[in-house]
Amino acid sequence: MGIKARKKAMGKCEEEGKVKLAGHRAKARMKVALRQRVKATKEAGDGWRSLGSRTFGTTYNMMTASQRYGRTFVPNYNKTPVHELGLNLWRDHVVRSPKIKARLLDTVLDLIHRERGGEVINRGLMRNITKMLMDLGSDVYQEDFEKPFLEAASGFYKLESQEFIECCHCGDYLKKAERRLNEEIERVSHYLDAKSELKITAVVEKEMIASHMNRLVEMENSGLVFMLIDDRYEDLGRMYSLFKRVSGGLGLVRDVMTTHLRDTGRQLVTDPEKLKDPVEFVQRLLDEKDKYDKIITTAFVNDKTFQNALNSSFEYFINLNPRSPEFISLFVDDKLRKGLKGVSEEDVESILDKVMMLFRYLQEKDVFEKYYKQHLAKRLLSGKSVSDDAERSLIVKLKTECGYQFTSKLEGMFTDMKTSKDTMQGFNAVVSNNDTSESPTLSVQVLTTGYWPTQSGAGCNLPTEILAVCDKFKTYYLSTHTGRRLTWQTNMGTADLKATFGKGQRHELNVSTYNMCILMFFNNVDSMTYKEIEQATDIPALDLKRSLQSLACVKGKNVLRKEPMSKDISEDDVFVFNDKFSSKFYKVKIGTVTAQKESEPEKQETRQKVEEDRKPQIEAAIVRIMKSRRVLDHNNIISEVTKQLQSRFLPNPSVIKKRIESLIEREFLERDKSDRKLYRYLA
């Protein structure tokens, strides 16, 4: 057994000796080959790239072949693997040989520079070189190649960007920057380490975008404002995607867009010419909103920060015009009277949604409510709304936005219209059974006080035959409803009159109740002075002048003649029945001449009503807050009241202070005796 064990051990030593000898021979051959390749490479001159390529290939083949020796030799003797040894020798004697290192770097950077200039280079060679550098270790790739590569790229793009910025429009510059960025990304994918992508793109972004952001955005006739005005969606999208890559880029774009939007909006809402037509004014707002919605959707990928900037800008400049609530209501009135005829249900909803979008920007939503109630009342009472469904749809949208309290009166108006219809059916049945004489046909809408924008003291002297039938209705209504009081709102009524003019020409005239009262007097007289008409009818002066204008000054509707002829009504005018009136239509509608928007006195009156309506709302908010908090200082009351009421209007702090004083006088609150800024709730 001892002899066999010795022979076996000797056999093993002989085998290991052979392996060791083979390993030494492989290393020796590799060193000789490397020295020869280095010498040949140094002497290669201009043929270095070709010889270098063959050198890399041959040497790597040798190192690969030598790996099989390392599988046995290395584990048993703790020696450096042949492949690793080859890489180390290659790194130390070739790649980092002073002359070769410099020439290798210069050549690689020169090839990349040429490729940037449009030349086609040997990307396979480049891929082999960079792979070789990466195989030698990440530090070799980064220190010997990547760092100088990035420095060279920085210099290249710094110079190129300066050339471009001097000669290119903003859109063209952005195209070049985008192309360069994509080229570098593609270059990395073909022959550089994937980790280099973030570093090289950062260089391009810094030199071509970050360094010139302000100048690009502010370029005259091609910068951001030009793109926004001219709807350059592609250029805007490119600017967004490029500026998104650099710190502060999108913030700059957003700020410039916001400034431009606010300047444009301010000009729109303060230009007297553009305020002449409320419907056109609102349509311009909607067009502007559509324009920027499309820009944000198409170019800015629905970026919420840009959408927020758009919303804040619109809210800012819409509220610069104190008449915006009135104008938006007039726009709705125009659409629901005539603008939605023949429009599909989907388009109607789209228009109403756009109106609601503008409504949300209003800080004085209660002012809109006041005007909307007036306009809705006229549509309902005149039967001029083109779509009952559209009317109700908008009220549902308002209710969803502001709550039941906001729309309760509007919904009450629709309820009144329905109950009035039922009431008239009952009245007509009674009249037809009990009265066989010919009398004017009466249609009454019974309006609940508080729901409708009724006026006190807006009556007039009705003709005798009209007054008689009105009294019959009043008797009938009060007999069927206890505890009610009826007040005639003649300013809100209309009438159909059958008139006969010279040569027996007959027409049916649709006029206001005021106009009817005026015309009925001309059954007995041929002419009347302004003073006589005023005294006989008792119509308020402003309404009387408007009525006479509509009857005497509108071409094609002038059933009266005014002497002297002019567009304005004066107290010295004389009015004569125009027996020469003619029209190709049997039915002639004579609308009262009214301004589309309120006159200055009417506007002041509406504002006063709004301010009066706000007082109880402010007081109710104060009481709710103090009942909950019991003790609170003045500034916090102002803050919390504003927060509670801002969905309807923004209360003025001075008005809140006055309402606090009123509540103190009525002993709902008291001031703290030791601190006058504190208020206490009194149960």
C-alpha positions in Angstrom: 0.0 0.0 0.0 2.8 2.4 0.8 4.5 1.8 -2.6 1.3 2.4 -4.5 0.6 5.6 -2.7 4.1 6.9 -3.4 3.7 6.1 -7.1 0.4 7.8 -7.2 1.8 11.0 -5.6 4.7 11.0 -8.0 2.3 10.7 -10.9 0.3 13.6 -9.7 3.5 15.8 -9.3 4.6 15.0 -12.8 1.1 16.0 -14.1 1.1 19.2 -12.1 4.6 20.0 -13.3 3.4 19.6 -16.9 0.5 22.0 -16.3 2.7 24.5 -14.5 5.2 24.3 -17.4 2.4 24.8 -19.9 1.1 27.8 -18.0 4.5 29.4 -17.9 5.0 28.8 -21.6 1.6 30.4 -22.3 2.5 33.5 -20.3 5.9 33.6 -21.9 4.4 33.4 -25.4 1.8 36.0 -24.5 4.5 38.5 -23.3 6.5 37.9 -26.5 3.4 38.4 -28.7 2.4 41.6 -26.8 5.9 43.1 -27.1 5.9 42.3 -30.9 2.4 43.8 -31.3 3.4 46.9 -29.3 6.4 47.4 -31.4 4.5 46.9 -34.6 1.8 49.3 -33.4 4.3 52.0 -32.5 5.8 51.7 -36.0 2.5 51.6 -37.8 2.1 55.3 -38.2 -1.0 56.1 -40.3 -1.9 52.5 -40.5 -2.4 52.3 -36.8 -6.2 51.8 -36.9 -6.0 48.8 -39.2 -3.1 47.2 -37.4 -4.6 48.0 -34.1 -7.8 46.3 -35.0 -5.9 43.1 -36.0 -3.8 43.3 -32.8 -6.9 43.4 -30.6 -8.4 40.4 -32.4 -5.3 38.3 -32.3 -4.5 39.1 -28.7 -8.0 38.4 -27.5 -7.9 35.1 -29.3 -4.7 34.2 -27.4 -6.2 35.2 -24.1 -9.3 33.2 -24.7 -7.3 30.1 -25.7 -5.2 30.4 -22.6 -8.2 30.3 -20.3 -8.3 26.4 -20.5 -5.0 26.3 -18.8 -6.2 28.5 -16.0 -9.1 26.2 -15.2 -6.6 23.6 -13.7 -3.6 25.6 -12.8 -5.0 28.5 -11.0 -7.3 26.9 -8.5 -4.6 24.5 -7.2 -1.7 27.0 -7.0 -3.5 30.3 -6.2 -2.0 32.0 -9.3 -3.3 34.9 -11.3 -5.6 33.5 -14.1 -4.0 33.6 -17.5 -6.9 35.6 -19.0 -6.7 38.2 -16.2 -2.9 38.3 -16.6 -3.3 38.9 -20.3 -5.7 41.8 -19.7 -3.3 43.3 -17.1 -0.4 43.0 -19.5 -2.5 44.5 -22.3 -3.6 47.4 -20.1 -0.1 48.1 -18.8 2.0 47.5 -21.9 -0.4 48.6 -24.7 -3.4 50.7 -23.6 -1.5 52.8 -21.1 1.7 52.9 -23.0 2.2 56.7 -23.2 2.4 57.0 -26.9 -0.3 54.5 -27.6 -2.7 55.9 -25.0 -2.5 59.4 -26.5 -2.8 58.1 -30.0 -5.7 55.7 -29.2 -7.6 58.5 -27.4 -7.0 61.0 -30.2 -8.1 58.5 -32.8 -11.3 57.5 -31.1 -12.3 61.1 -30.3 -11.4 62.1 -33.9 -13.7 59.4 -35.2 -16.5 60.5 -33.0 -16.0 64.1 -34.1 -16.1 63.1 -37.7 -19.3 61.1 -37.1 -20.8 64.2 -35.6 -19.8 66.0 -38.7 -21.8 63.6 -40.9 -19.1 61.1 -41.9 -19.6 57.3 -41.8 -17.1 55.6 -39.5 -16.3 52.0 -38.6 -18.7 51.5 -35.8 -17.6 47.9 -35.4 -14.0 49.0 -34.7 -15.3 51.6 -32.2 -17.4 49.0 -30.5 -14.4 46.6 -30.2 -12.3 49.4 -28.8 -14.8 50.6 -26.1 -15.6 46.9 -25.2 -11.9 46.3 -24.8 -11.6 49.3 -22.5 -14.6 48.2 -20.5 -13.1 44.7 -20.2 -10.0 46.2 -18.7 -12.1 47.7 -15.9 -14.6 50.4 -15.4 -11.9 52.8 -14.2 -10.0 52.3 -17.5 -13.1 53.1 -19.6 -14.0 56.1 -17.4 -10.6 57.6 -16.9 -8.9 56.8 -20.2 -11.9 57.4 -22.5 -15.2 58.6 -21.0 -13.9 61.6 -19.1 -12.0 63.1 -22.1 -14.9 62.1 -24.3 -17.3 64.1 -22.2 -14.9 67.1 -22.1 -14.5 67.1 -25.8 -18.3 66.8 -26.3 -18.8 69.8 -23.9 -16.5 71.9 -25.9 -18.0 70.8 -29.2 -21.6 71.5 -28.2 -20.7 74.8 -26.5 -19.2 76.1 -29.7 -21.9 74.7 -31.9 -24.8 76.0 -29.8 -23.3 79.5 -29.9 -23.1 79.3 -33.7 -26.7 78.0 -33.9 -28.1 80.6 -31.5 -26.8 83.4 -33.6 -28.2 82.3 -36.9 -31.3 80.2 -36.2 -34.9 80.9 -35.3 -36.0 79.3 -32.0 -37.9 76.4 -33.8 -34.9 75.5 -36.0 -32.5 75.7 -33.0 -34.7 73.3 -31.0 -34.8 70.9 -34.0 -31.0 70.9 -34.1 -30.7 70.4 -30.3 -33.2 67.5 -30.5 -31.3 65.9 -33.3 -28.0 66.2 -31.5 -29.5 64.7 -28.4 -30.9 61.7 -30.4 -27.6 61.2 -32.1 -25.7 60.9 -28.8 -28.3 58.4 -27.5 -27.9 56.4 -30.7 -24.1 56.6 -30.4 -24.2 55.1 -27.0 -26.5 52.3 -28.1 -24.0 51.3 -30.9 -20.6 51.4 -29.3 -20.5 53.0 -25.9 -21.2 51.8 -22.4 -24.9 52.2 -21.6 -24.0 54.1 -18.4 -22.5 56.8 -20.6 -26.0 57.8 -21.9 -27.0 59.9 -18.9 -23.6 61.6 -18.8 -23.4 62.6 -22.5 -27.1 63.7 -22.7 -26.4 65.8 -19.6 -23.6 67.5 -21.5 -25.8 68.2 -24.6 -28.7 69.4 -22.3 -26.4 71.8 -20.5 -24.6 73.3 -23.5 -27.5 73.4 -26.0 -30.5 74.0 -23.7 -29.8 75.1 -20.2 -27.2 77.7 -21.3 -29.6 79.3 -23.8 -33.0 78.8 -22.2 -33.9 82.5 -21.6 -32.7 83.6 -25.0 -34.6 80.9 -26.8 -37.8 81.6 -25.0 -37.5 85.4 -25.5 -36.5 85.3 -29.2 -38.5 88.0 -31.1 -40.7 86.6 -33.8 -39.8 83.0 -33.1 -39.7 82.5 -29.3 -42.3 81.1 -27.0 -44.8 83.9 -27.3 -44.6 83.7 -31.1 -45.3 80.0 -30.9 -48.3 80.5 -28.6 -49.8 83.1 -30.8 -49.2 81.2 -34.0 -50.3 77.8 -32.7 -46.9 76.1 -33.4 -47.9 72.9 -31.7 -44.8 70.9 -33.0 -42.3 73.6 -31.9 -44.1 74.0 -28.6 -44.0 70.2 -28.0 -40.3 70.1 -28.8 -39.6 73.0 -26.5 -41.6 71.2 -23.7 -39.8 67.9 -24.2 -36.3 69.5 -24.3 -36.8 72.0 -21.5 -38.3 69.3 -19.3 -34.8 67.7 -19.3 -33.1 70.7 -17.6 -33.6 72.2 -14.2 -36.0 75.1 -14.2 -36.8 74.6 -17.9 -40.5 74.0 -17.6 -40.9 76.6 -14.9 -39.5 79.2 -17.3 -41.9 78.1 -20.1 -44.8 78.1 -17.7 -44.0 81.6 -16.3 -43.6 83.2 -19.7 -46.8 81.6 -20.9 -48.6 82.8 -17.8 -47.3 86.4 -18.3 -48.4 86.4 -21.9 -51.8 84.9 -21.1 -52.5 87.6 -18.4 -51.3 90.4 -20.7 -53.5 89.1 -23.5 -56.5 88.6 -21.2 -56.1 92.0 -19.6 -56.2 93.7 -23.0 -59.3 91.7 -23.9 -61.3 92.5 -20.9 -60.3 96.2 -20.7 -60.6 97.2 -24.4 -63.8 99.3 -24.7 -64.3 98.2 -28.3 -64.3 94.5 -27.3 -66.8 95.2 -24.5 -69.5 96.6 -26.8 -70.9 93.2 -27.6 -71.2 90.9 -24.6 -71.8 87.8 -26.7 -68.7 88.4 -28.8 -66.7 89.2 -25.6 -67.6 85.8 -24.1 -67.0 84.0 -27.4 -63.5 85.5 -27.5 -62.9 84.2 -24.0 -64.1 80.7 -25.0 -61.9 80.8 -28.2 -58.9 81.8 -26.1 -59.6 78.9 -23.6 -60.0 76.4 -26.4 -56.8 77.6 -28.0 -54.7 77.1 -24.9 -56.5 73.9 -23.9 -55.4 72.4 -27.3 -51.8 73.7 -26.8 -51.6 72.1 -23.3 -53.2 68.8 -24.6 -51.2 68.6 -27.8 -47.9 70.1 -27.0 -47.6 70.0 -23.2 -48.9 66.4 -22.8 -51.7 67.5 -20.4 -49.2 68.8 -17.8 -51.3 69.6 -14.8 -49.0 72.5 -13.8 -49.6 74.2 -17.1 -53.4 73.6 -16.8 -53.3 75.2 -13.3 -51.4 78.1 -14.7 -54.0 78.5 -17.5 -56.9 78.4 -14.9 -55.3 80.9 -12.6 -54.6 83.3 -15.5 -58.2 83.1 -16.7 -59.5 83.6 -13.2 -57.2 86.7 -12.9 -58.2 88.6 -16.0 -61.9 87.6 -16.2 -62.5 89.1 -12.8 -60.7 92.3 -13.9 -63.9 93.1 -15.8 -66.7 93.7 -13.2 -69.3 93.0 -15.9 -68.1 89.5 -16.7 -70.9 87.8 -14.7 -73.5 89.8 -16.6 -71.8 89.2 -20.0 -71.6 85.4 -19.4 -75.3 85.4 -18.5 -76.1 87.3 -21.7 -74.1 84.8 -23.7 -76.2 82.0 -22.2 -79.3 84.0 -22.9 -78.3 84.4 -26.6 -77.6 80.7 -27.0 -80.8 79.5 -25.3 -82.9 82.0 -27.2 -81.7 81.3 -30.8 -78.1 80.1 -30.8 -78.9 76.4 -30.3 -81.4 75.9 -33.0 -80.5 72.9 -35.1 -77.6 72.0 -32.8 -77.2 68.4 -31.7 -77.6 67.5 -28.0 -73.9 66.7 -27.7 -73.0 70.1 -29.0 -75.5 71.8 -26.7 -73.9 70.0 -23.7 -70.4 71.0 -25.0 -71.5 74.7 -25.1 -73.0 74.5 -21.6 -69.9 72.8 -20.2 -67.8 75.7 -21.6 -70.1 78.2 -20.0 -69.7 76.4 -16.7 -65.9 76.5 -17.1 -66.1 80.3 -17.3 -68.6 80.4 -14.4 -66.1 78.6 -12.2 -63.6 81.4 -12.7 -66.0 84.1 -11.5 -65.4 85.4 -8.0 -68.8 87.0 -7.9 -71.0 84.0 -8.7 -74.0 85.6 -6.9 -73.9 88.5 -9.4 -74.1 86.0 -12.2 -77.1 84.4 -10.4 -78.8 87.8 -10.3 -78.5 88.4 -14.0 -79.2 84.8 -14.9 -82.4 84.9 -13.0 -83.5 88.1 -15.0 -82.6 86.6 -18.3 -84.2 83.2 -17.5 -87.4 85.0 -16.4 -87.6 86.8 -19.8 -87.1 83.6 -21.7 -89.7 81.7 -19.8 -92.3 84.4 -19.8 -91.9 85.1 -23.5 -91.7 81.4 -24.4 -88.5 82.2 -26.3 -86.2 79.4 -25.0 -85.3 77.0 -27.8 -84.8 74.1 -25.5 -86.4 73.3 -22.1 -83.9 70.4 -21.8 -81.0 72.7 -22.2 -82.4 75.1 -19.6 -82.8 72.4 -17.1 -79.4 70.9 -17.9 -77.6 74.1 -17.1 -79.5 74.4 -13.8 -78.4 70.9 -12.9 -74.8 71.9 -13.7 -75.1 75.0 -11.5 -76.6 72.9 -8.7 -73.8 70.4 -8.9 -71.3 73.2 -8.8 -72.8 75.5 -6.1 -75.4 73.5 -4.3 -79.2 73.5 -3.9 -79.3 77.0 -2.4 -77.9 78.5 -5.5 -80.5 77.0 -7.8 -83.6 76.7 -5.6 -85.1 79.9 -6.9 -84.3 79.0 -10.5 -86.0 75.6 -10.1 -88.9 77.4 -8.4 -89.4 79.5 -11.6 -89.9 76.3 -13.6 -92.4 75.1 -11.0 -94.3 78.3 -11.2 -94.6 77.9 -15.0 -96.1 74.5 -14.6 -98.6 75.5 -11.9 -99.6 78.6 -13.8 -100.5 76.4 -16.8 -102.8 74.3 -14.5 -104.3 77.5 -13.0 -105.1 78.9 -16.4 -106.8 75.7 -17.5 -109.1 76.0 -14.5 -109.8 79.7 -15.1 -110.5 79.3 -18.8 -113.0 76.5 -18.0 -114.9 78.9 -15.6 -114.8 81.8 -18.0 -116.1 79.7 -20.9 -119.0 78.4 -18.8 -120.0 81.7 -17.3 -119.2 84.4 -19.9 -120.5 84.5 -23.4 -119.5 88.1 -24.3 -116.4 88.8 -26.4 -113.5 89.9 -24.2 -109.8 89.9 -24.5 -108.2 86.5 -24.0 -106.0 86.5 -20.9 -103.0 84.3 -20.1 -101.5 84.8 -16.7 -98.3 83.5 -15.2 -98.5 83.5 -11.4 -95.0 84.2 -10.1 -93.9 83.5 -6.6 -92.3 86.5 -4.9 -88.7 85.8 -4.2 -88.2 83.4 -7.1 -88.7 86.0 -9.9 -86.9 89.3 -10.4 -90.1 91.3 -9.9 -90.1 95.1 -9.4 -92.2 97.1 -7.0 -94.0 100.1 -8.4 -93.6 99.0 -12.0 -97.3 99.0 -12.9 -99.3 101.1 -15.3 -102.9 102.1 -16.1 -104.4 99.2 -18.1 -107.1 99.7 -20.7 -110.6 99.3 -19.2 -111.4 96.0 -21.2 -108.1 94.5 -20.1 -108.6 95.6 -16.5 -112.0 93.9 -16.4 -110.7 90.5 -17.4 -107.8 90.9 -15.0 -110.2 91.4 -12.1 -112.0 88.3 -13.1 -108.8 86.3 -12.9 -107.9 87.8 -9.6 -111.3 86.9 -8.1 -111.0 83.3 -9.4 -107.4 82.9 -8.1 -108.1 84.3 -4.6 -111.2 82.0 -4.3 -109.0 79.0 -4.9 -106.0 80.1 -2.9 -106.2 81.4 0.6 -103.7 83.8 2.1 -102.4 85.0 -1.2 -102.0 88.5 -2.6 -101.7 89.3 -6.3 -99.7 92.2 -7.7 -99.7 92.7 -11.5 -96.2 92.9 -13.0 -97.2 94.7 -16.3 -93.6 95.4 -17.1 -93.1 91.6 -17.7 -96.1 91.0 -19.9 -96.8 90.9 -23.6 -99.9 91.3 -25.8 -101.2 90.4 -29.3 -103.2 93.2 -30.9 -105.2 93.1 -34.2 -104.6 96.4 -36.0 -106.1 97.9 -39.1 -104.1 100.5 -41.1 -104.9 102.7 -44.1 -106.5 100.9 -47.1 -107.8 98.3 -44.8 -104.4 96.5 -44.3 -104.6 94.2 -41.3 -101.8 93.0 -39.1 -101.4 91.2 -35.8 -98.9 93.0 -33.6 -97.0 91.3 -30.9 -96.0 93.9 -28.4 -95.2 94.4 -24.7 -97.9 95.2 -22.2 -96.6 98.8 -22.0 -96.8 99.1 -25.8 -100.3 97.8 -25.8 -101.4 100.4 -23.3 -100.0 103.1 -25.5 -101.4 101.8 -28.8 -104.9 101.3 -27.3 -105.3 105.1 -26.8 -104.9 105.6 -30.6 -108.3 103.9 -31.1 -109.8 107.2 -30.0 -107.3 109.8 -31.0 -105.0 110.4 -34.0 -102.1 112.0 -32.1 -100.8 112.4 -28.5 -97.9 114.3 -27.0 -95.3 112.5 -24.8 -96.7 114.2 -21.7 -100.2 113.1 -22.5 -99.1 109.5 -23.0 -97.1 109.6 -19.8 -100.0 111.0 -17.8 -102.5 108.6 -19.3 -100.5 105.4 -18.9 -98.5 106.1 -15.8 -95.6 104.0 -17.3 -92.2 104.8 -15.6 -90.3 107.4 -17.7 -87.4 105.2 -18.7 -89.7 102.3 -19.8 -92.0 104.8 -21.6 -89.2 106.2 -23.7 -88.0 102.7 -24.7 -91.6 101.8 -25.6 -92.1 104.8 -27.8 -88.7 104.3 -29.5 -89.8 100.8 -30.4 -93.2 102.0 -31.8 -92.0 105.0 -33.7 -88.2 104.8 -34.4 -87.5 101.3 -35.6 -87.7 100.9 -39.4 -90.3 98.4 -40.5 -91.9 98.4 -37.1 -93.0 102.1 -36.9 -96.7 101.9 -36.3 -96.5 105.4 -34.9 -94.8 108.5 -36.3 -92.8 110.8 -34.2 -92.6 114.6 -34.8 -90.0 115.8 -35.1 -88.2 112.6 -36.4 -85.2 111.5 -34.4 -83.8 108.5 -32.6 -84.2 110.0 -29.2 -87.4 110.6 -27.3 -88.0 114.0 -25.7 -90.8 115.4 -23.6 -91.8 117.8 -26.4 -92.4 115.0 -29.0 -95.8 114.4 -30.6 -96.8 110.9 -31.7 -99.2 110.1 -34.6 -100.8 106.9 -35.6 -99.1 105.8 -38.8 -101.9 104.7 -41.1 -99.4 104.2 -43.9 -97.6 101.4 -42.0 -97.2 98.2 -44.1 -95.4 94.9 -43.8 -95.1 91.8 -46.0 -95.8 89.8 -42.8 -99.2 89.5 -41.3 -97.7 88.9 -37.8 -95.3 91.7 -36.8 -93.3 91.5 -33.6 -92.4 94.8 -32.1 -89.8 94.3 -29.4 -89.1 96.9 -26.8 -85.9 98.8 -27.6 -83.5 97.8 -24.8 -79.7 97.8 -24.5 -78.3 94.3 -24.6 -76.4 95.1 -21.5 -77.5 97.2 -18.6 -77.2 101.0 -18.6 -75.0 102.6 -15.9 -78.0 103.4 -13.6 -79.3 99.8 -14.0 -75.9 98.4 -13.3 -75.7 100.5 -10.1 -79.2 99.3 -9.1 -78.2 95.7 -9.6 -75.0 96.1 -7.7 -77.0 97.6 -4.7 -79.4 94.7 -4.8 -76.4 92.3 -4.8 -74.8 94.1 -1.8 -78.0 94.0 0.1 -78.5 90.3 -0.6 -74.9 89.6 0.7 -75.5 91.1 4.1 -77.6 88.3 5.6 -75.3 85.7 4.0 -72.3 87.3 5.7 -74.1 87.6 9.0 -75.2 84.0 8.8 -71.6 82.8 8.2 -70.3 84.9 11.1 -73.0 83.4 13.4 -72.2 79.8 12.3 -68.5 80.3 12.9 -68.9 82.0 16.3 -71.5 79.5 17.4 -68.9 76.8 16.8 -65.8 78.6 18.0 -67.4 80.7 20.8 -64.4 83.0 21.0 -62.4 84.3 18.0 -60.2 87.2 17.0 -61.1 89.6 14.2 -58.6 88.4 11.6 -59.6 84.8 12.0 -63.3 85.7 11.6 -62.4 87.6 8.4 -60.4 84.6 7.1 -63.1 82.0 7.9 -66.0 84.0 6.6 -64.1 84.5 3.3 -63.4 80.8 3.1 -67.1 79.9 3.7 -68.5 82.3 1.2 -65.8 82.2 -1.6 -67.8 79.7 -3.6 -70.4 82.4 -4.1 -68.5 85.7 -3.8 -65.4 87.2 -2.1 -66.7 89.4 0.7 -64.9 92.6 1.4 -63.2 92.7 4.8 -64.7 96.1 5.5 -68.2 94.8 4.8 -67.6 91.8 7.2 -66.5 94.3 9.8 -69.8 96.2 9.4 -71.8 93.0 9.7 -69.9 92.2 12.9 -70.8 95.6 14.3 -74.4 95.0 13.4 -74.4 91.6 15.2 -72.9 93.3 18.3 -75.7 95.9 18.2 -78.3 93.1 18.0 -76.5 91.2 20.8 -75.4 88.2 18.9 -71.8 89.0 19.7 -69.8 91.0 22.2 -66.3 92.3 22.4 -64.0 90.8 25.0 -63.5 93.4 27.8 -59.8 92.8 28.1 -59.0 92.4 24.4 -61.0 94.5 22.0 -59.9 92.3 19.0 -61.6 89.3 20.5 -65.3 88.5 20.0 -67.5 86.3 22.0 -70.7 84.5 20.9 -73.8 85.3 23.0 -76.1 82.3 23.2 
